[in-house]
Amino acid sequence: MTPMRRDAVYDHRAQQSALPVLVHYDDGGTAESLLVLTPDQVELYAIQFERLISQREQAQGNAA
C-alpha cells in the first residue's frame, strides 16, 4: 500500500481522517482505496513522521 498524491480529508461528523492509498496485490494489480484513521492514530503517526523527518535532516547534515 502506498499513499497517493492527494489530500487527506477529515470528516468531523465521523471524527475520522481518510488518506487515499493505492493497494498493491501479489499478481501485480492495484486498487485505489482509503486508509481511515482515528484522531489518536493521526496524532501518533504525526509524531512518528516528525521523528523520521528530523532523523533524515540530521543524516543529511552529517553527510555534508
Backbone torsions as a table, in degrees:
resi	resn	phi	psi	omega
1	MET	NA	131.8	176.5
2	THR	-129.6	143.1	176.7
3	PRO	-65.2	144.5	175.9
4	MET	-92.7	158.6	-178.4
5	ARG	-85.1	64.1	177.4
6	ARG	-134.9	157.6	-179.3
7	ASP	-70.9	140.8	169.7
8	ALA	-74.5	153.9	179.6
9	VAL	-127.5	151.4	177.6
10	TYR	-114.8	128.7	176.7
11	ASP	-103.7	104.5	-176.0
12	HIS	-67.9	-27.6	178.3
13	ARG	-69.1	-42.6	179.6
14	ALA	-86.9	-11.6	-176.0
15	GLN	53.1	49.1	179.3
16	GLN	-139.7	152.6	173.1
17	SER	-108.3	152.9	178.7
18	ALA	-131.8	128.6	179.5
19	LEU	-115.5	120.4	177.5
20	PRO	-64.3	132.6	-179.8
21	VAL	-134.7	161.2	174.4
22	LEU	-113.4	120.0	-179.9
23	VAL	-90.6	131.2	-179.5
24	HIS	-106.7	128.5	-179.5
25	TYR	-100.6	156.7	-179.5
26	ASP	-57.3	-30.9	-178.1
27	ASP	-81.5	4.3	179.5
28	GLY	94.9	-9.8	178.8
29	GLY	-74.1	161.7	177.3
30	THR	-136.1	160.0	176.0
31	ALA	-148.6	138.5	174.8
32	GLU	-77.9	142.1	179.3
33	SER	-152.6	-176.1	176.7
34	LEU	-123.8	135.3	170.8
35	LEU	-94.8	113.1	-177.2
36	VAL	-96.3	128.2	-175.8
37	LEU	-126.0	143.0	173.9
38	THR	-79.2	164.2	176.9
39	PRO	-56.8	-39.0	178.5
40	ASP	-62.8	-40.2	178.7
41	GLN	-66.4	-40.0	179.0
42	VAL	-61.8	-44.0	179.2
43	GLU	-64.0	-42.8	179.0
44	LEU	-60.7	-47.4	-179.4
45	TYR	-69.1	-32.2	176.4
46	ALA	-62.3	-43.0	177.7
47	ILE	-63.1	-45.3	-179.1
48	GLN	-64.4	-41.3	178.8
49	PHE	-67.4	-36.3	176.2
50	GLU	-60.8	-41.8	177.7
51	ARG	-63.7	-43.6	179.4
52	LEU	-62.3	-42.4	179.1
53	ILE	-63.4	-42.6	178.5
54	SER	-62.9	-43.9	178.8
55	GLN	-62.7	-40.4	178.9
56	ARG	-64.3	-44.2	180.0
57	GLU	-63.2	-40.6	177.9
58	GLN	-64.3	-42.5	179.7
59	ALA	-64.1	-39.2	178.6
60	GLN	-66.6	-36.5	177.9
61	GLY	-67.6	-35.9	179.0
62	ASN	-73.5	-27.4	-177.7
63	ALA	-79.0	-21.9	-176.3
64	ALA	-78.5	NA	NA
